[in-house]
Amino acid sequence: MIFITGFRGFIGRHYCNTLKKKNIEYVPVLFQSNKLTSLQGDELKHSENGYFFHFAAQTGVPKSWDMPETFIIQNQKLLMMVLKF
């Protein structure tokens, strides 16, 4: 199975479109309430059979200048959850 964060962003969207064209199934992953979930809201459990592509990050240059700590913490938290998956 292929798990993908950031599927709504530029890179993730194009990667998902490429997978669709090749008829390859994947699971779009969301970061909600400090959990990794599917689009249906189901919490994802650890899987040893598959690949995880992490394209997600909190973005926005103007806001990052105003609240740099928030951006760093959120992006690190998401990265750590993906690595633990």
Summary of the structure (lengths in Angstrom):
residues: 85
radius of gyration: 13.7
end to end distance: 13.1
largest distance: 42.5
contacts: 209
relative contact order: 0.22
helix: 41%
strand: 21%
